[in-house]
Amino acid sequence: MAATKICAFDELEPNQAVKVDIDGVAIALVRDANGGVFAIGDTCTHGDISLSEGFVEGETLECWAHGSMFSLTTGKPLTLPAYDPVPVYQVELIDGDIYIDPAVIVAV
């Protein structure tokens, strides 16, 4: 599978997470305050909750329902109640646009 263009980098606000669906794979696309762009599985492993509705804090995404915080770089939960990681997908920036290939998982 090839990488899919998601949006222009400038369209994603700092400290924002948005849900994208690529071929049935739900992904939380996040831009942190420093301009880093990350893509992690959108479903909290504690309870079937969309992580993209949560809160970006540094290089973490916090589930709004129960407070589990996930690392944007490793996908690992940093706080309970979640204990299983979410997948982390490769993000490419090409000519100012964000691309993700859901077949390329860089961490689980």
WOJOJO-V435674 format. One record per residue. RES is the residue in one small letter. SS is DSSP state (helix for helix, strand for strand, loop for the rest). PSI is psi in radians with two decimals (NA if undefined). OMEGA is omega as a letter, one per 20 degrees, with the letter a starting at -180 (* if undefined). Layout:
<<RES SS PSI OMEGA> <RES SS PSI OMEGA>>
This chain:
<<m loop 2.46 a> <a loop 2.79 r> <a loop 2.51 a> <t strand 2.33 r> <k strand 2.24 a> <i strand -0.93 a> <c strand 3.04 r> <a strand 2.55 r> <f helix -0.75 a> <d helix -0.30 r> <e helix -0.31 a> <l loop 2.00 a> <e loop 2.60 r> <p loop 2.52 a> <n loop 0.61 r> <q strand 2.50 r> <a strand 2.40 r> <v strand 2.58 r> <k strand 2.29 r> <v strand 2.61 r> <d strand 2.09 r> <i strand 1.93 r> <d loop 0.76 r> <g loop 0.04 r> <v strand 2.02 r> <a strand 2.18 a> <i strand 2.39 r> <a strand 2.02 r> <l strand 2.21 a> <v strand 2.40 r> <r strand 2.14 a> <d loop 3.11 a> <a loop -0.40 a> <n loop 0.07 r> <g loop 0.07 r> <g loop 2.48 r> <v strand 2.30 a> <f strand 2.67 r> <a strand 2.06 r> <i strand 2.83 r> <g strand 2.39 a> <d loop -0.15 a> <t strand 2.12 r> <c loop 2.38 a> <t loop -0.13 r> <h loop -0.76 a> <g loop 2.16 a> <d loop 1.15 a> <i loop 2.45 r> <s strand 2.04 r> <l helix -0.45 a> <s helix -0.22 r> <e helix 0.04 a> <g loop -2.77 a> <f strand 2.28 r> <v strand 2.19 r> <e strand 1.87 a> <g loop -2.20 r> <e loop 0.70 r> <t strand 2.76 r> <l strand 2.13 a> <e strand 2.27 r> <c loop 2.24 a> <w loop -0.41 a> <a loop -0.82 a> <h loop 0.02 r> <g loop 0.05 r> <s loop 2.36 r> <m strand 2.31 a> <f strand 2.40 r> <s strand 2.29 r> <l loop -0.33 a> <t loop -0.54 a> <t loop -0.33 a> <g loop -0.07 a> <k loop 2.47 r> <p strand 2.38 a> <l loop -0.24 r> <t loop 2.71 r> <l loop 2.80 j> <p loop -0.17 r> <a loop 2.52 r> <y loop -0.16 r> <d loop 2.48 r> <p loop 2.87 r> <v loop 2.69 r> <p loop 2.63 r> <v strand 2.27 a> <y strand 2.64 r> <q strand 2.32 r> <v strand 2.32 r> <e strand 2.37 r> <l strand 2.02 a> <i strand 2.05 r> <d loop 0.72 r> <g loop 0.07 r> <d strand 2.62 a> <i strand 2.24 r> <y strand 2.48 r> <i strand 2.41 r> <d strand 1.90 a> <p strand -0.17 r> <a strand -0.24 a> <v strand 1.70 r> <i strand 2.18 a> <v strand -0.29 r> <a strand 2.55 r> <v loop NA *>>
